[in-house]
Amino acid sequence: MGIRAVKMYAWEWKFRDLVAKIRRKEIAFIRYRGFIVSSIYALFFTSSAFAGFISITALLITGIPLRPFQVFTLLSALSNIRLAVTLHIAEPLRLLADAKTACARMQRLFETKSIDLSQQEKQSLLKVYFRGRKYKSRSVRIESFRSGKPALISARKLEATSQHIPSQIVLERVSCFWSQRLECPTLKNVSLMATNGQLVGITGPVGSGKTSLLMTILEELPVSSGQISCIGKIAYVPQAPWVFSGTLQDNILFGRDFDQLKYHQIIEACDLAVDIARFPKGDLTEIGQRGVILSGGQRARVSLARAIYSDADIYLLDDPLSAVDSKVGKHLFDKCIKEVLAGRIRILVTHQLHVLQETDYIIMLENGSVVYEGAYSGMERVRSKQAQSNDTKKARVQQHYAKEESEQETAIKSFAAEEQNERIDLEEEDEDRMVGTVKWGVYWKYLRAALPVVLIVSLAVFFGMVQGKWMRTVS
């Protein structure tokens, strides 16, 4: 959600203070680093002159005769020493600072507690079974977030057999928490069953737990209670599409063997043919870091094409139609989700009602709980009841603030009338521009910003006297 969630919940002041605090620390660090770098550069430009002046003065005081050959040799040696002392020392210091940061990150990784892989003999309240093909049996032990008791996740993954195992997803009264500090569960008593070939629609308001439900199926969200059974290979299409630096074809294949017929079928289904034709090298065009040459809709379609090319049994689609326009969205739903992925389990998160009408099953979430499951016709009745409840709440709020709004409106009108009389049309004014050379006053202000007046005058007189003395001595 990003900034939209901040604006929607009116968190601007809280986030402003938080960002300002972090920014102050960054500015303090940048100021400290800038001071060190400026000192090194100042030493680089002034050390040769000061060292030469001190050396020549010392030789003159001791009575050693000076010849031009000796003076210029000394200046050349001081110039070489200046490079070694300043730039050749500053670069290792910068590298040491970067190395310190890298070592700190590695230290945090090394200090992370390892997962206890020992299997617990005692049966726990939590059992989550994942069954599939081409995998061996394994078991892991995790900590239950809410009860503080150990919970066993038993993963039964079967070897490939001649008998085909149909894909399915079953969730039975699953509750999940993103963090131990959260009192309210992210998902509460959620049940779901999807068999081979079903198209399940997940909908609900913002923050209701739609993405969290997909994360639970992917084992990314810790489960505190309930049972999960997944059979089949899973492909996930996130709402924020992910691409890597490489060619468009590499992003779709993702390391798999190239099948020309399958590849072009997916390109047509994801409506990428026209976009590829516009690229200078077609699908071999480098898309840049994070897909910089692609639009948001193109990145979403590339992510969807990658998932389809993986040839999975279960597809978790986190609102992929929101990043494209209505025409492209209809093409993706008809040709891609309904046609190419026919016969696979498809769990589609969406807010579009015309898409939900064509799903086999709908689950409506609110505050992490299932408020409706069934056909589209029944969901409309639930939505109408929720709308009536929301209208009642809005009416109460509007009645409570009616008096304050009228007073504010009167004050705003009076203020706007006063402001209208004093308003100036900025578009009719000519732009003021400075023409000519830079004035000496600008240079003087620049020097005054760094040094006091007495020190500026003293340095000017000192360097003027030294310059004449130096030329007479050398010549």
C-alpha angles and dihedrals in degrees: 000000000000116000092002091067090047092053094042094054094038093240094145097114094045093050092042091058091045093049092044091054092051091044092054090055091049092049091049091052092045090049091051092047091045090052091055093046092047091050091052092049091046089052090049094055099039106032095078094052095045094044091048092049093049093045095048091045091051091050092050093049092051090052098243110153114240126216127187091249092057093045096050092043089054092049091050091051091049090051091054091047089050091058092049095047099044117025097024090053097041094056095055089048090055091048090049090054091052090047090052091054092048092048091051090055091048090049091055089051093049092048093053111115115251121239113255104238095183112120117239114230095204114082115244133211090248121070122168118180123199114186127180144131134280093027135104128229118275138159133205133189123223137174120256110235101212106035098034088226125123114266124200123223108194112196112198107188115174131213118248112279135183090249114085114233112209116232120248144157121212126180118181118193093322120184122187139184126197091203140012090236093063114098095189115062120240089224123018125195094332117175125188137166124187123172132192113303098013124134108211120191121210117196140159142121124303112291095016094126104263096134090039089058090056090046089054091055089049092052090243095116117064112244118219099182141357137053131279126192120184125177119183143029114303128216119190127203109193124211090238101054118225125216132166134217107278141075123321090245092053090053091055099041093042093194097318126125117275115252108184098199094045092043095054091044090056092045090056093044092051092047093239099128095089092046092049091050090058094055116093093235099026115226089347090069115121107242094200132224110340090352095293094173093052127084123230092261092049092051090050091052092047089052090049092048091051091054093048092048090056088070095221129174097225126039122198107196114189103200098303091166095064094076095057135061124260096264095051090041091056090049092050093048096046102038101028112028098031102031111028094034094043111136093028129101108259122187106188124190110204145142095206111112096201088058093048090054090066097047123104095225135012130206117191117199131196125175091348095306133102110250096173139011126176139056127351095253092061092047090059091060091051091049091051091052091049091049091053091049091049091048090053092051092047091051091054092049093047092050091049094053099035094101094047092048092053091051092047091048091054091049092048093050092052091047092048091052091053092045092050091059092052097041118124123206102234094186093067095053120095118241116251113231131181113231125190136026127334111274122240088239089069091056090047091052089049092054092043090055089061106033140020120256095252093054093046092053092044093052092048092052093043095052091044092055094043092050093057093044091049094052092049092049096048095044 
